[in-house]
Amino acid sequence: MTIKAVLFDFSGTLFRLEQDETWLADLTDTDGDGLDIEAQTELMRRMTAPVGQVVELDDEHKYAWENRDLDPVLHRKVYLEVLKQSGVPHADQARALYDRLITPGQWTPYPDTEAALKTCADKGLRVGVLSNIAFDIRPAFTARGWDAYVDEFVLSFEVGAIKPDPEIFRVALGKLGFTGEETLMIGDSDEADGGARALGCEFALVDPLPTPKRPDGLLAALRQYGVL
């Protein structure tokens, strides 16, 4: 069946939270020493991993982890704990870094994000952004004028469901007005984004590489499924 709608994941798909040395330069461990490059890289990986618990958590924080993308309060709580266990023991430093991580303007788009969104819109396809997330990502699009290419934003904390729960895909399809068989889902997690297949969607997996290393992953995925 011809693709009539495309759903894009956000983190690791359209945008990526790139490591910014200026954010991490002032972080210190319990001894007052700065974090080395390896520790900084691992910290950023833990903060952006789409699935899988990244540190050992007690029951209270485990609950927050499992529900972090449904509630901004739980999201903040558990990621401050992740930062603490990842070498950022000072609460003020952890809070400042967390606030940067949830600021949409700090996220970097992939080189072909605009082209992918615009191409779909120009071809008359309905476009949605579907994300497991606990903060509003729309400003990342509106600041660039790219919201003009997106028909619907479906964010887990707003709809009360998280990928791969079929319900969040069902909500997205309802908003776009097409069936799963008419829709392509593009994302960086086979486990989470690939849940769209349960509703009959085609699914294209992209690699969440640093943005300079993935110049045309989105366009390649669209081409693979005949959208281009």
C-alpha positions as CSV (number, residue, x, y, z in Angstrom):
1,M,0.0,0.0,0.0
2,T,1.2,3.5,-0.8
3,I,2.7,5.5,2.2
4,K,0.4,8.4,3.0
5,A,1.8,9.5,6.4
6,V,5.1,9.4,8.1
7,L,5.8,9.4,11.8
8,F,9.3,10.5,13.0
9,D,10.8,9.8,16.4
10,F,12.6,12.8,18.0
11,S,15.7,11.9,19.9
12,G,18.3,10.1,17.8
13,T,16.1,10.4,14.8
14,L,15.3,14.0,13.9
15,F,17.5,15.7,16.6
16,R,20.3,14.6,18.8
17,L,21.6,15.9,22.1
18,E,25.2,16.4,21.2
19,Q,27.9,16.5,23.8
20,D,28.8,20.1,24.5
21,E,32.1,20.5,26.4
22,T,31.0,23.8,27.8
23,W,28.2,22.2,29.7
24,L,30.5,19.7,31.3
25,A,33.6,21.7,31.8
26,D,32.7,22.8,35.4
27,L,31.4,19.5,36.6
28,T,33.4,18.0,39.5
29,D,33.3,14.7,41.3
30,T,33.3,14.2,45.1
31,D,37.1,15.0,45.2
32,G,36.6,18.2,43.3
33,D,38.2,16.9,40.2
34,G,36.8,17.5,36.7
35,L,35.2,14.6,34.7
36,D,37.5,13.1,32.1
37,I,36.3,12.8,28.4
38,E,35.4,9.1,28.9
39,A,33.2,10.0,31.9
40,Q,31.6,12.9,30.0
41,T,30.8,10.7,27.0
42,E,29.3,7.9,29.2
43,L,27.2,10.5,31.1
44,M,25.7,11.8,27.9
45,R,25.0,8.3,26.7
46,R,23.1,7.6,29.9
47,M,21.1,10.7,29.6
48,T,19.9,9.9,26.1
49,A,19.5,6.1,26.0
50,P,16.1,5.4,24.5
51,V,15.5,2.2,26.4
52,G,17.1,0.2,29.2
53,Q,17.8,1.2,32.8
54,V,21.3,2.8,32.8
55,V,22.2,2.7,36.5
56,E,21.1,0.7,39.6
57,L,18.1,2.2,41.2
58,D,16.1,1.6,44.4
59,D,12.4,0.9,44.1
60,E,11.4,4.5,44.4
61,H,13.7,5.6,41.6
62,K,13.0,2.5,39.5
63,Y,9.3,3.5,39.5
64,A,10.3,7.0,38.4
65,W,12.5,5.5,35.6
66,E,9.7,3.3,34.3
67,N,7.3,6.3,34.2
68,R,9.7,9.1,33.5
69,D,8.3,9.9,30.0
70,L,4.8,10.2,31.4
71,D,5.5,12.7,34.1
72,P,7.9,15.7,34.1
73,V,8.3,15.5,37.9
74,L,9.4,11.8,37.7
75,H,11.6,12.5,34.8
76,R,13.5,15.2,36.7
77,K,13.7,13.1,39.8
78,V,15.2,10.0,38.2
79,Y,17.6,11.9,35.9
80,L,19.0,13.9,38.8
81,E,19.7,10.5,40.4
82,V,21.3,9.2,37.2
83,L,23.5,12.2,37.1
84,K,24.4,11.7,40.8
85,Q,25.4,8.1,40.0
86,S,27.3,9.1,36.9
87,G,29.8,11.3,38.6
88,V,27.9,14.5,39.2
89,P,27.3,14.4,43.0
90,H,26.8,18.1,43.5
91,A,23.0,18.9,43.4
92,D,23.5,22.4,42.0
93,Q,25.6,21.2,39.1
94,A,23.2,18.3,38.4
95,R,20.2,20.6,38.3
96,A,22.0,23.1,35.9
97,L,23.0,20.3,33.5
98,Y,19.6,18.7,33.6
99,D,17.9,22.0,32.8
100,R,20.1,22.3,29.7
101,L,19.3,18.8,28.6
102,I,15.6,19.4,28.6
103,T,15.9,22.7,26.7
104,P,14.8,22.1,23.1
105,G,17.1,24.8,21.7
106,Q,20.1,22.8,23.0
107,W,19.3,19.9,20.7
108,T,21.0,19.6,17.3
109,P,19.1,18.6,14.2
110,Y,20.5,16.0,11.8
111,P,21.7,17.5,8.5
112,D,18.8,16.1,6.5
113,T,16.0,16.8,9.1
114,E,14.6,19.8,7.3
115,A,14.8,18.2,3.9
116,A,13.1,15.1,5.2
117,L,10.2,17.0,6.8
118,K,9.8,19.4,3.9
119,T,9.9,16.7,1.3
120,C,7.1,14.8,3.1
121,A,5.0,17.9,3.5
122,D,5.6,19.0,-0.1
123,K,4.4,15.6,-1.4
124,G,1.2,15.9,0.5
125,L,2.0,13.3,3.2
126,R,0.7,13.8,6.7
127,V,3.7,14.2,9.1
128,G,3.8,13.5,12.8
129,V,6.5,13.6,15.4
130,L,6.0,10.8,18.0
131,S,8.3,10.8,21.0
132,N,8.7,9.3,24.4
133,I,9.6,12.5,26.3
134,A,8.6,14.5,29.3
135,F,9.1,18.1,28.0
136,D,7.7,20.0,25.1
137,I,9.9,19.7,22.0
138,R,7.9,21.9,19.7
139,P,10.1,25.0,20.3
140,A,13.0,23.1,18.5
141,F,10.8,23.1,15.4
142,T,9.1,26.5,15.7
143,A,12.5,28.3,16.2
144,R,13.5,27.0,12.7
145,G,10.1,27.3,11.0
146,W,9.9,23.6,10.7
147,D,6.6,23.3,12.5
148,A,5.1,24.3,9.2
149,Y,6.0,20.8,8.0
150,V,4.6,18.9,11.0
151,D,0.9,18.2,11.2
152,E,0.9,16.5,14.7
153,F,3.1,16.2,17.7
154,V,2.3,13.2,19.9
155,L,4.3,13.3,23.1
156,S,4.1,10.6,25.7
157,F,3.7,12.9,28.7
158,E,0.7,14.6,27.0
159,V,-1.1,11.4,25.9
160,G,-0.3,9.1,28.8
161,A,1.3,6.3,26.9
162,I,4.8,5.4,25.9
163,K,6.4,3.4,23.0
164,P,6.2,0.5,22.4
165,D,2.7,0.6,23.9
166,P,0.4,0.3,20.9
167,E,-1.9,3.0,22.4
168,I,0.6,5.8,21.6
169,F,0.8,4.7,18.0
170,R,-3.0,4.4,17.9
171,V,-3.3,8.0,19.1
172,A,-0.8,9.1,16.5
173,L,-2.6,7.3,13.6
174,G,-5.9,8.8,14.7
175,K,-4.5,12.3,14.7
176,L,-3.0,11.8,11.2
177,G,-6.1,10.1,9.9
178,F,-4.5,7.1,8.3
179,T,-4.2,3.4,9.0
180,G,-1.0,1.6,10.0
181,E,-0.7,0.1,6.6
182,E,-0.6,3.6,5.1
183,T,2.0,4.9,7.6
184,L,5.8,4.7,7.9
185,M,7.4,5.1,11.3
186,I,11.1,6.2,11.4
187,G,13.1,5.9,14.6
188,D,16.4,4.9,16.2
189,S,15.0,2.1,18.5
190,D,13.8,-1.2,17.2
191,E,12.3,-1.9,20.6
192,A,10.5,1.3,21.1
193,D,9.8,2.8,17.7
194,G,9.5,-0.6,16.1
195,G,6.3,-1.1,18.2
196,A,4.5,0.7,15.4
197,R,4.6,-2.6,13.5
198,A,2.0,-4.0,15.8
199,L,-0.5,-1.7,14.2
200,G,0.6,-2.5,10.6
201,C,3.0,0.3,10.1
202,E,6.2,0.0,8.0
203,F,9.3,0.7,10.2
204,A,12.6,2.1,9.2
205,L,15.5,2.0,11.7
206,V,18.1,4.8,11.7
207,D,21.4,4.8,13.6
208,P,21.6,7.5,16.4
209,L,25.1,8.5,15.3
210,P,26.5,12.0,16.0
211,T,24.9,14.3,13.6
212,P,28.0,14.9,11.4
213,K,28.3,11.1,10.9
214,R,24.8,10.6,9.6
215,P,24.2,13.2,6.8
216,D,21.3,11.5,5.0
217,G,19.9,8.7,7.1
218,L,16.3,10.1,7.1
219,L,16.3,10.7,3.3
220,A,17.7,7.1,2.8
221,A,14.8,5.7,4.9
222,L,12.2,7.7,3.0
223,R,13.8,6.5,-0.3
224,Q,13.8,2.9,0.9
225,Y,10.0,3.0,1.3
226,G,9.3,4.8,-1.9
227,V,8.5,8.2,-0.4
228,L,11.3,9.9,-2.4
